[in-house]
Amino acid sequence: MEKIEILAERASRRRRRSDVPLIATPQEARAIAREIADRLAAVSGDQRLLLLSALNDLHRGLTERIEQLDEDMRAERAAILSLNQGLQAHARYAPTRRRD
């Protein structure tokens, strides 16, 4: 099974389980882009349509992953802001030390 089909399968599994990564590294993304270009140049007709269909599944999976990461980052940002506000409030109400 080619890398693109493997990634398309990962994308469909990712819809069922959110912990399945699609592309782990920039190097893997570059290798996939090269493979896509090479395969599109080499195939025609029905094979090209099948490849484009697999790429569409991969694109959908990557888009969903980006949306999930954005959502996670917003939640983390909100938690950090809340923590910072709590620390600032604590610092304002903390008793000052007296020097005797």
PDB file as gemmi writes it, atoms N, CA and C in Angstrom:
CRYST1    1.000    1.000    1.000  90.00  90.00  90.00 P 1                      
ATOM      1  N   MET A   1       0.853  -1.185   0.000  1.00  0.00           N  
ATOM      2  CA  MET A   1       0.000   0.000   0.000  1.00  0.00           C  
ATOM      3  C   MET A   1       0.894   1.242   0.000  1.00  0.00           C  
ATOM      4  N   GLU A   2       0.579   2.192  -0.852  1.00  0.00           N  
ATOM      5  CA  GLU A   2       1.366   3.405  -0.966  1.00  0.00           C  
ATOM      6  C   GLU A   2       1.117   4.339   0.220  1.00  0.00           C  
ATOM      7  N   LYS A   3       2.045   5.250   0.416  1.00  0.00           N  
ATOM      8  CA  LYS A   3       1.981   6.188   1.546  1.00  0.00           C  
ATOM      9  C   LYS A   3       0.690   7.011   1.529  1.00  0.00           C  
ATOM     10  N   ILE A   4       0.261   7.439   0.363  1.00  0.00           N  
ATOM     11  CA  ILE A   4      -0.947   8.268   0.280  1.00  0.00           C  
ATOM     12  C   ILE A   4      -2.170   7.489   0.751  1.00  0.00           C  
ATOM     13  N   GLU A   5      -2.278   6.231   0.316  1.00  0.00           N  
ATOM     14  CA  GLU A   5      -3.405   5.415   0.748  1.00  0.00           C  
ATOM     15  C   GLU A   5      -3.344   5.144   2.240  1.00  0.00           C  
ATOM     16  N   ILE A   6      -2.126   4.968   2.760  1.00  0.00           N  
ATOM     17  CA  ILE A   6      -1.959   4.769   4.205  1.00  0.00           C  
ATOM     18  C   ILE A   6      -2.455   6.008   4.955  1.00  0.00           C  
ATOM     19  N   LEU A   7      -2.073   7.182   4.460  1.00  0.00           N  
ATOM     20  CA  LEU A   7      -2.505   8.420   5.116  1.00  0.00           C  
ATOM     21  C   LEU A   7      -4.012   8.623   4.985  1.00  0.00           C  
ATOM     22  N   ALA A   8      -4.576   8.249   3.847  1.00  0.00           N  
ATOM     23  CA  ALA A   8      -6.033   8.357   3.692  1.00  0.00           C  
ATOM     24  C   ALA A   8      -6.738   7.451   4.697  1.00  0.00           C  
ATOM     25  N   GLU A   9      -6.186   6.251   4.909  1.00  0.00           N  
ATOM     26  CA  GLU A   9      -6.745   5.338   5.916  1.00  0.00           C  
ATOM     27  C   GLU A   9      -6.603   5.929   7.315  1.00  0.00           C  
ATOM     28  N   ARG A  10      -5.445   6.536   7.601  1.00  0.00           N  
ATOM     29  CA  ARG A  10      -5.253   7.198   8.901  1.00  0.00           C  
ATOM     30  C   ARG A  10      -6.294   8.299   9.089  1.00  0.00           C  
ATOM     31  N   ALA A  11      -6.559   9.043   8.009  1.00  0.00           N  
ATOM     32  CA  ALA A  11      -7.533  10.135   8.100  1.00  0.00           C  
ATOM     33  C   ALA A  11      -8.909   9.597   8.464  1.00  0.00           C  
ATOM     34  N   SER A  12      -9.290   8.466   7.875  1.00  0.00           N  
ATOM     35  CA  SER A  12     -10.602   7.914   8.217  1.00  0.00           C  
ATOM     36  C   SER A  12     -10.610   7.362   9.636  1.00  0.00           C  
ATOM     37  N   ARG A  13      -9.487   6.772  10.085  1.00  0.00           N  
ATOM     38  CA  ARG A  13      -9.406   6.300  11.475  1.00  0.00           C  
ATOM     39  C   ARG A  13      -9.419   7.480  12.436  1.00  0.00           C  
ATOM     40  N   ARG A  14      -8.804   8.580  12.041  1.00  0.00           N  
ATOM     41  CA  ARG A  14      -8.724   9.763  12.888  1.00  0.00           C  
ATOM     42  C   ARG A  14     -10.109  10.290  13.199  1.00  0.00           C  
ATOM     43  N   ARG A  15     -11.034  10.115  12.276  1.00  0.00           N  
ATOM     44  CA  ARG A  15     -12.398  10.565  12.537  1.00  0.00           C  
ATOM     45  C   ARG A  15     -13.019   9.777  13.673  1.00  0.00           C  
ATOM     46  N   ARG A  16     -12.573   8.537  13.847  1.00  0.00           N  
ATOM     47  CA  ARG A  16     -13.104   7.701  14.928  1.00  0.00           C  
ATOM     48  C   ARG A  16     -12.321   7.886  16.220  1.00  0.00           C  
ATOM     49  N   ARG A  17     -11.009   8.100  16.113  1.00  0.00           N  
ATOM     50  CA  ARG A  17     -10.142   8.263  17.290  1.00  0.00           C  
ATOM     51  C   ARG A  17      -9.277   9.499  17.078  1.00  0.00           C  
ATOM     52  N   SER A  18      -9.309  10.418  18.020  1.00  0.00           N  
ATOM     53  CA  SER A  18      -8.603  11.685  17.828  1.00  0.00           C  
ATOM     54  C   SER A  18      -7.105  11.601  18.109  1.00  0.00           C  
ATOM     55  N   ASP A  19      -6.598  10.455  18.555  1.00  0.00           N  
ATOM     56  CA  ASP A  19      -5.180  10.373  18.897  1.00  0.00           C  
ATOM     57  C   ASP A  19      -4.311   9.809  17.776  1.00  0.00           C  
ATOM     58  N   VAL A  20      -4.878   9.587  16.602  1.00  0.00           N  
ATOM     59  CA  VAL A  20      -4.120   9.045  15.479  1.00  0.00           C  
ATOM     60  C   VAL A  20      -3.529  10.213  14.689  1.00  0.00           C  
ATOM     61  N   PRO A  21      -2.193  10.398  14.713  1.00  0.00           N  
ATOM     62  CA  PRO A  21      -1.603  11.506  13.949  1.00  0.00           C  
ATOM     63  C   PRO A  21      -1.601  11.196  12.454  1.00  0.00           C  
ATOM     64  N   LEU A  22      -1.784  12.221  11.644  1.00  0.00           N  
ATOM     65  CA  LEU A  22      -1.766  12.011  10.202  1.00  0.00           C  
ATOM     66  C   LEU A  22      -0.349  12.144   9.655  1.00  0.00           C  
ATOM     67  N   ILE A  23       0.261  13.268   9.878  1.00  0.00           N  
ATOM     68  CA  ILE A  23       1.629  13.517   9.426  1.00  0.00           C  
ATOM     69  C   ILE A  23       2.404  14.012  10.633  1.00  0.00           C  
ATOM     70  N   ALA A  24       3.479  13.311  10.950  1.00  0.00           N  
ATOM     71  CA  ALA A  24       4.178  13.586  12.202  1.00  0.00           C  
ATOM     72  C   ALA A  24       5.282  14.625  12.071  1.00  0.00           C  
ATOM     73  N   THR A  25       5.940  14.702  10.925  1.00  0.00           N  
ATOM     74  CA  THR A  25       7.102  15.589  10.803  1.00  0.00           C  
ATOM     75  C   THR A  25       7.061  16.359   9.489  1.00  0.00           C  
ATOM     76  N   PRO A  26       7.782  17.480   9.429  1.00  0.00           N  
ATOM     77  CA  PRO A  26       7.897  18.201   8.152  1.00  0.00           C  
ATOM     78  C   PRO A  26       8.562  17.344   7.065  1.00  0.00           C  
ATOM     79  N   GLN A  27       9.497  16.515   7.453  1.00  0.00           N  
ATOM     80  CA  GLN A  27      10.156  15.640   6.479  1.00  0.00           C  
ATOM     81  C   GLN A  27       9.156  14.679   5.848  1.00  0.00           C  
ATOM     82  N   GLU A  28       8.261  14.147   6.666  1.00  0.00           N  
ATOM     83  CA  GLU A  28       7.233  13.251   6.149  1.00  0.00           C  
ATOM     84  C   GLU A  28       6.307  14.004   5.197  1.00  0.00           C  
ATOM     85  N   ALA A  29       5.971  15.237   5.523  1.00  0.00           N  
ATOM     86  CA  ALA A  29       5.111  16.045   4.653  1.00  0.00           C  
ATOM     87  C   ALA A  29       5.782  16.300   3.309  1.00  0.00           C  
ATOM     88  N   ARG A  30       7.091  16.595   3.328  1.00  0.00           N  
ATOM     89  CA  ARG A  30       7.818  16.815   2.074  1.00  0.00           C  
ATOM     90  C   ARG A  30       7.865  15.549   1.233  1.00  0.00           C  
ATOM     91  N   ALA A  31       8.110  14.418   1.875  1.00  0.00           N  
ATOM     92  CA  ALA A  31       8.158  13.144   1.151  1.00  0.00           C  
ATOM     93  C   ALA A  31       6.802  12.832   0.519  1.00  0.00           C  
ATOM     94  N   ILE A  32       5.733  13.121   1.233  1.00  0.00           N  
ATOM     95  CA  ILE A  32       4.389  12.880   0.705  1.00  0.00           C  
ATOM     96  C   ILE A  32       4.124  13.791  -0.490  1.00  0.00           C  
ATOM     97  N   ALA A  33       4.521  15.047  -0.393  1.00  0.00           N  
ATOM     98  CA  ALA A  33       4.315  15.979  -1.503  1.00  0.00           C  
ATOM     99  C   ALA A  33       5.060  15.501  -2.744  1.00  0.00           C  
ATOM    100  N   ARG A  34       6.300  15.023  -2.565  1.00  0.00           N  
ATOM    101  CA  ARG A  34       7.062  14.488  -3.696  1.00  0.00           C  
ATOM    102  C   ARG A  34       6.370  13.273  -4.304  1.00  0.00           C  
ATOM    103  N   GLU A  35       5.897  12.370  -3.439  1.00  0.00           N  
ATOM    104  CA  GLU A  35       5.217  11.169  -3.914  1.00  0.00           C  
ATOM    105  C   GLU A  35       3.950  11.527  -4.679  1.00  0.00           C  
ATOM    106  N   ILE A  36       3.201  12.498  -4.190  1.00  0.00           N  
ATOM    107  CA  ILE A  36       1.976  12.915  -4.863  1.00  0.00           C  
ATOM    108  C   ILE A  36       2.301  13.456  -6.254  1.00  0.00           C  
ATOM    109  N   ALA A  37       3.280  14.328  -6.338  1.00  0.00           N  
ATOM    110  CA  ALA A  37       3.654  14.903  -7.637  1.00  0.00           C  
ATOM    111  C   ALA A  37       4.110  13.821  -8.598  1.00  0.00           C  
ATOM    112  N   ASP A  38       4.941  12.908  -8.121  1.00  0.00           N  
ATOM    113  CA  ASP A  38       5.443  11.827  -8.979  1.00  0.00           C  
ATOM    114  C   ASP A  38       4.307  10.922  -9.454  1.00  0.00           C  
ATOM    115  N   ARG A  39       3.424  10.558  -8.538  1.00  0.00           N  
ATOM    116  CA  ARG A  39       2.330   9.640  -8.903  1.00  0.00           C  
ATOM    117  C   ARG A  39       1.333  10.303  -9.834  1.00  0.00           C  
ATOM    118  N   LEU A  40       1.016  11.573  -9.614  1.00  0.00           N  
ATOM    119  CA  LEU A  40       0.086  12.252 -10.522  1.00  0.00           C  
ATOM    120  C   LEU A  40       0.662  12.345 -11.927  1.00  0.00           C  
ATOM    121  N   ALA A  41       1.968  12.537 -12.027  1.00  0.00           N  
ATOM    122  CA  ALA A  41       2.605  12.602 -13.339  1.00  0.00           C  
ATOM    123  C   ALA A  41       2.620  11.236 -14.024  1.00  0.00           C  
ATOM    124  N   ALA A  42       2.647  10.170 -13.245  1.00  0.00           N  
ATOM    125  CA  ALA A  42       2.801   8.829 -13.801  1.00  0.00           C  
ATOM    126  C   ALA A  42       1.477   8.134 -14.132  1.00  0.00           C  
ATOM    127  N   VAL A  43       0.377   8.554 -13.534  1.00  0.00           N  
ATOM    128  CA  VAL A  43      -0.890   7.845 -13.743  1.00  0.00           C  
ATOM    129  C   VAL A  43      -1.835   8.663 -14.619  1.00  0.00           C  
ATOM    130  N   SER A  44      -2.842   7.979 -15.127  1.00  0.00           N  
ATOM    131  CA  SER A  44      -3.847   8.680 -15.920  1.00  0.00           C  
ATOM    132  C   SER A  44      -5.197   8.002 -15.727  1.00  0.00           C  
ATOM    133  N   GLY A  45      -6.226   8.665 -16.175  1.00  0.00           N  
ATOM    134  CA  GLY A  45      -7.559   8.082 -16.155  1.00  0.00           C  
ATOM    135  C   GLY A  45      -8.088   7.746 -14.780  1.00  0.00           C  
ATOM    136  N   ASP A  46      -8.564   6.499 -14.646  1.00  0.00           N  
ATOM    137  CA  ASP A  46      -9.187   6.052 -13.404  1.00  0.00           C  
ATOM    138  C   ASP A  46      -8.217   6.072 -12.222  1.00  0.00           C  
ATOM    139  N   GLN A  47      -6.970   5.739 -12.491  1.00  0.00           N  
ATOM    140  CA  GLN A  47      -5.985   5.748 -11.396  1.00  0.00           C  
ATOM    141  C   GLN A  47      -5.813   7.157 -10.843  1.00  0.00           C  
ATOM    142  N   ARG A  48      -5.828   8.131 -11.725  1.00  0.00           N  
ATOM    143  CA  ARG A  48      -5.695   9.524 -11.277  1.00  0.00           C  
ATOM    144  C   ARG A  48      -6.897   9.923 -10.421  1.00  0.00           C  
ATOM    145  N   LEU A  49      -8.089   9.492 -10.835  1.00  0.00           N  
ATOM    146  CA  LEU A  49      -9.292   9.797 -10.050  1.00  0.00           C  
ATOM    147  C   LEU A  49      -9.227   9.147  -8.671  1.00  0.00           C  
ATOM    148  N   LEU A  50      -8.752   7.903  -8.599  1.00  0.00           N  
ATOM    149  CA  LEU A  50      -8.612   7.233  -7.304  1.00  0.00           C  
ATOM    150  C   LEU A  50      -7.606   7.957  -6.417  1.00  0.00           C  
ATOM    151  N   LEU A  51      -6.501   8.388  -7.012  1.00  0.00           N  
ATOM    152  CA  LEU A  51      -5.491   9.120  -6.251  1.00  0.00           C  
ATOM    153  C   LEU A  51      -6.047  10.442  -5.747  1.00  0.00           C  
ATOM    154  N   LEU A  52      -6.760  11.145  -6.607  1.00  0.00           N  
ATOM    155  CA  LEU A  52      -7.355  12.417  -6.181  1.00  0.00           C  
ATOM    156  C   LEU A  52      -8.398  12.214  -5.088  1.00  0.00           C  
ATOM    157  N   SER A  53      -9.116  11.111  -5.145  1.00  0.00           N  
ATOM    158  CA  SER A  53     -10.084  10.795  -4.093  1.00  0.00           C  
ATOM    159  C   SER A  53      -9.366  10.557  -2.768  1.00  0.00           C  
ATOM    160  N   ALA A  54      -8.269   9.815  -2.804  1.00  0.00           N  
ATOM    161  CA  ALA A  54      -7.485   9.577  -1.586  1.00  0.00           C  
ATOM    162  C   ALA A  54      -6.923  10.885  -1.060  1.00  0.00           C  
ATOM    163  N   LEU A  55      -6.486  11.754  -1.965  1.00  0.00           N  
ATOM    164  CA  LEU A  55      -5.962  13.057  -1.536  1.00  0.00           C  
ATOM    165  C   LEU A  55      -7.054  13.913  -0.910  1.00  0.00           C  
ATOM    166  N   ASN A  56      -8.263  13.805  -1.419  1.00  0.00           N  
ATOM    167  CA  ASN A  56      -9.375  14.546  -0.829  1.00  0.00           C  
ATOM    168  C   ASN A  56      -9.637  14.073   0.599  1.00  0.00           C  
ATOM    169  N   ASP A  57      -9.594  12.753   0.824  1.00  0.00           N  
ATOM    170  CA  ASP A  57      -9.755  12.223   2.182  1.00  0.00           C  
ATOM    171  C   ASP A  57      -8.641  12.719   3.096  1.00  0.00           C  
ATOM    172  N   LEU A  58      -7.427  12.727   2.567  1.00  0.00           N  
ATOM    173  CA  LEU A  58      -6.286  13.211   3.345  1.00  0.00           C  
ATOM    174  C   LEU A  58      -6.454  14.690   3.674  1.00  0.00           C  
ATOM    175  N   HIS A  59      -6.868  15.472   2.687  1.00  0.00           N  
ATOM    176  CA  HIS A  59      -7.079  16.913   2.910  1.00  0.00           C  
ATOM    177  C   HIS A  59      -8.128  17.153   3.990  1.00  0.00           C  
ATOM    178  N   ARG A  60      -9.219  16.410   3.914  1.00  0.00           N  
ATOM    179  CA  ARG A  60     -10.279  16.551   4.922  1.00  0.00           C  
ATOM    180  C   ARG A  60      -9.743  16.210   6.316  1.00  0.00           C  
ATOM    181  N   GLY A  61      -8.963  15.137   6.411  1.00  0.00           N  
ATOM    182  CA  GLY A  61      -8.390  14.752   7.700  1.00  0.00           C  
ATOM    183  C   GLY A  61      -7.434  15.794   8.240  1.00  0.00           C  
ATOM    184  N   LEU A  62      -6.603  16.348   7.361  1.00  0.00           N  
ATOM    185  CA  LEU A  62      -5.667  17.389   7.798  1.00  0.00           C  
ATOM    186  C   LEU A  62      -6.399  18.648   8.223  1.00  0.00           C  
ATOM    187  N   THR A  63      -7.462  18.992   7.516  1.00  0.00           N  
ATOM    188  CA  THR A  63      -8.257  20.167   7.888  1.00  0.00           C  
ATOM    189  C   THR A  63      -8.893  19.975   9.262  1.00  0.00           C  
ATOM    190  N   GLU A  64      -9.430  18.785   9.497  1.00  0.00           N  
ATOM    191  CA  GLU A  64     -10.019  18.493  10.812  1.00  0.00           C  
ATOM    192  C   GLU A  64      -8.956  18.557  11.897  1.00  0.00           C  
ATOM    193  N   ARG A  65      -7.752  18.064  11.599  1.00  0.00           N  
ATOM    194  CA  ARG A  65      -6.657  18.100  12.584  1.00  0.00           C  
ATOM    195  C   ARG A  65      -6.272  19.532  12.916  1.00  0.00           C  
ATOM    196  N   ILE A  66      -6.203  20.380  11.903  1.00  0.00           N  
ATOM    197  CA  ILE A  66      -5.864  21.788  12.130  1.00  0.00           C  
ATOM    198  C   ILE A  66      -6.930  22.445  13.004  1.00  0.00           C  
ATOM    199  N   GLU A  67      -8.185  22.164  12.712  1.00  0.00           N  
ATOM    200  CA  GLU A  67      -9.270  22.729  13.519  1.00  0.00           C  
ATOM    201  C   GLU A  67      -9.182  22.252  14.965  1.00  0.00           C  
ATOM    202  N   GLN A  68      -8.867  20.978  15.163  1.00  0.00           N  
ATOM    203  CA  GLN A  68      -8.732  20.432  16.520  1.00  0.00           C  
ATOM    204  C   GLN A  68      -7.558  21.086  17.247  1.00  0.00           C  
ATOM    205  N   LEU A  69      -6.431  21.253  16.546  1.00  0.00           N  
ATOM    206  CA  LEU A  69      -5.274  21.907  17.162  1.00  0.00           C  
ATOM    207  C   LEU A  69      -5.579  23.350  17.517  1.00  0.00           C  
ATOM    208  N   ASP A  70      -6.296  24.053  16.646  1.00  0.00           N  
ATOM    209  CA  ASP A  70      -6.706  25.436  16.954  1.00  0.00           C  
ATOM    210  C   ASP A  70      -7.575  25.483  18.201  1.00  0.00           C  
ATOM    211  N   GLU A  71      -8.509  24.551  18.284  1.00  0.00           N  
ATOM    212  CA  GLU A  71      -9.391  24.488  19.453  1.00  0.00           C  
ATOM    213  C   GLU A  71      -8.588  24.185  20.725  1.00  0.00           C  
ATOM    214  N   ASP A  72      -7.670  23.246  20.632  1.00  0.00           N  
ATOM    215  CA  ASP A  72      -6.825  22.920  21.783  1.00  0.00           C  
ATOM    216  C   ASP A  72      -5.968  24.108  22.204  1.00  0.00           C  
ATOM    217  N   MET A  73      -5.427  24.835  21.216  1.00  0.00           N  
ATOM    218  CA  MET A  73      -4.598  26.006  21.536  1.00  0.00           C  
ATOM    219  C   MET A  73      -5.433  27.098  22.202  1.00  0.00           C  
ATOM    220  N   ARG A  74      -6.671  27.300  21.730  1.00  0.00           N  
ATOM    221  CA  ARG A  74      -7.537  28.298  22.378  1.00  0.00           C  
ATOM    222  C   ARG A  74      -7.815  27.921  23.832  1.00  0.00           C  
ATOM    223  N   ALA A  75      -8.060  26.637  24.065  1.00  0.00           N  
ATOM    224  CA  ALA A  75      -8.331  26.179  25.430  1.00  0.00           C  
ATOM    225  C   ALA A  75      -7.092  26.349  26.311  1.00  0.00           C  
ATOM    226  N   GLU A  76      -5.929  25.997  25.783  1.00  0.00           N  
ATOM    227  CA  GLU A  76      -4.689  26.162  26.548  1.00  0.00           C  
ATOM    228  C   GLU A  76      -4.408  27.636  26.833  1.00  0.00           C  
ATOM    229  N   ARG A  77      -4.633  28.484  25.833  1.00  0.00           N  
ATOM    230  CA  ARG A  77      -4.429  29.927  26.002  1.00  0.00           C  
ATOM    231  C   ARG A  77      -5.354  30.472  27.088  1.00  0.00           C  
ATOM    232  N   ALA A  78      -6.610  30.036  27.085  1.00  0.00           N  
ATOM    233  CA  ALA A  78      -7.563  30.481  28.100  1.00  0.00           C  
ATOM    234  C   ALA A  78      -7.138  30.010  29.491  1.00  0.00           C  
ATOM    235  N   ALA A  79      -6.643  28.784  29.588  1.00  0.00           N  
ATOM    236  CA  ALA A  79      -6.185  28.272  30.886  1.00  0.00           C  
ATOM    237  C   ALA A  79      -4.980  29.054  31.385  1.00  0.00           C  
ATOM    238  N   ILE A  80      -4.058  29.381  30.488  1.00  0.00           N  
ATOM    239  CA  ILE A  80      -2.870  30.152  30.879  1.00  0.00           C  
ATOM    240  C   ILE A  80      -3.263  31.551  31.314  1.00  0.00           C  
ATOM    241  N   LEU A  81      -4.173  32.190  30.579  1.00  0.00           N  
ATOM    242  CA  LEU A  81      -4.630  33.528  30.969  1.00  0.00           C  
ATOM    243  C   LEU A  81      -5.320  33.495  32.327  1.00  0.00           C  
ATOM    244  N   SER A  82      -6.120  32.491  32.569  1.00  0.00           N  
ATOM    245  CA  SER A  82      -6.797  32.351  33.856  1.00  0.00           C  
ATOM    246  C   SER A  82      -5.786  32.167  34.983  1.00  0.00           C  
ATOM    247  N   LEU A  83      -4.789  31.336  34.736  1.00  0.00           N  
ATOM    248  CA  LEU A  83      -3.744  31.119  35.737  1.00  0.00           C  
ATOM    249  C   LEU A  83      -2.986  32.406  36.013  1.00  0.00           C  
ATOM    250  N   ASN A  84      -2.640  33.144  34.957  1.00  0.00           N  
ATOM    251  CA  ASN A  84      -1.934  34.417  35.141  1.00  0.00           C  
ATOM    252  C   ASN A  84      -2.777  35.411  35.935  1.00  0.00           C  
ATOM    253  N   GLN A  85      -4.072  35.475  35.656  1.00  0.00           N  
ATOM    254  CA  GLN A  85      -4.943  36.384  36.401  1.00  0.00           C  
ATOM    255  C   GLN A  85      -5.005  35.989  37.873  1.00  0.00           C  
ATOM    256  N   GLY A  86      -5.057  34.696  38.133  1.00  0.00           N  
ATOM    257  CA  GLY A  86      -5.062  34.226  39.518  1.00  0.00           C  
ATOM    258  C   GLY A  86      -3.772  34.572  40.234  1.00  0.00           C  
ATOM    259  N   LEU A  87      -2.651  34.406  39.549  1.00  0.00           N  
ATOM    260  CA  LEU A  87      -1.360  34.747  40.164  1.00  0.00           C  
ATOM    261  C   LEU A  87      -1.254  36.245  40.418  1.00  0.00           C  
ATOM    262  N   GLN A  88      -1.761  37.054  39.491  1.00  0.00           N  
ATOM    263  CA  GLN A  88      -1.732  38.506  39.689  1.00  0.00           C  
ATOM    264  C   GLN A  88      -2.601  38.911  40.870  1.00  0.00           C  
ATOM    265  N   ALA A  89      -3.766  38.298  40.988  1.00  0.00           N  
ATOM    266  CA  ALA A  89      -4.645  38.597  42.115  1.00  0.00           C  
ATOM    267  C   ALA A  89      -3.986  38.175  43.417  1.00  0.00           C  
ATOM    268  N   HIS A  90      -3.361  37.015  43.401  1.00  0.00           N  
ATOM    269  CA  HIS A  90      -2.670  36.541  44.596  1.00  0.00           C  
ATOM    270  C   HIS A  90      -1.553  37.501  44.989  1.00  0.00           C  
ATOM    271  N   ALA A  91      -0.820  37.990  44.022  1.00  0.00           N  
ATOM    272  CA  ALA A  91       0.282  38.912  44.307  1.00  0.00           C  
ATOM    273  C   ALA A  91      -0.245  40.219  44.891  1.00  0.00           C  
ATOM    274  N   ARG A  92      -1.398  40.679  44.432  1.00  0.00           N  
ATOM    275  CA  ARG A  92      -1.961  41.931  44.973  1.00  0.00           C  
ATOM    276  C   ARG A  92      -2.425  41.765  46.415  1.00  0.00           C  
ATOM    277  N   TYR A  93      -2.944  40.599  46.749  1.00  0.00           N  
ATOM    278  CA  TYR A  93      -3.483  40.392  48.086  1.00  0.00           C  
ATOM    279  C   TYR A  93      -2.492  39.770  49.061  1.00  0.00           C  
ATOM    280  N   ALA A  94      -1.360  39.365  48.551  1.00  0.00           N  
ATOM    281  CA  ALA A  94      -0.354  38.762  49.439  1.00  0.00           C  
ATOM    282  C   ALA A  94       0.134  39.828  50.422  1.00  0.00           C  
ATOM    283  N   PRO A  95       0.319  39.442  51.672  1.00  0.00           N  
ATOM    284  CA  PRO A  95       0.810  40.420  52.645  1.00  0.00           C  
ATOM    285  C   PRO A  95       2.242  40.816  52.322  1.00  0.00           C  
ATOM    286  N   THR A  96       2.500  42.088  52.531  1.00  0.00           N  
ATOM    287  CA  THR A  96       3.863  42.562  52.304  1.00  0.00           C  
ATOM    288  C   THR A  96       4.675  42.290  53.559  1.00  0.00           C  
ATOM    289  N   ARG A  97       5.912  41.975  53.335  1.00  0.00           N  
ATOM    290  CA  ARG A  97       6.781  41.687  54.487  1.00  0.00           C  
ATOM    291  C   ARG A  97       7.235  42.981  55.127  1.00  0.00           C  
ATOM    292  N   ARG A  98       7.261  42.988  56.416  1.00  0.00           N  
ATOM    293  CA  ARG A  98       7.757  44.147  57.147  1.00  0.00           C  
ATOM    294  C   ARG A  98       9.209  43.937  57.475  1.00  0.00           C  
ATOM    295  N   ARG A  99       9.933  44.968  57.344  1.00  0.00           N  
ATOM    296  CA  ARG A  99      11.324  44.901  57.773  1.00  0.00           C  
ATOM    297  C   ARG A  99      11.411  45.535  59.158  1.00  0.00           C  
ATOM    298  N   ASP A 100      11.813  44.759  60.077  1.00  0.00           N  
ATOM    299  CA  ASP A 100      11.917  45.277  61.457  1.00  0.00           C  
ATOM    300  C   ASP A 100      13.325  45.663  61.795  1.00  0.00           C  
TER     301      ASP A 100                                                      
END                                                                             
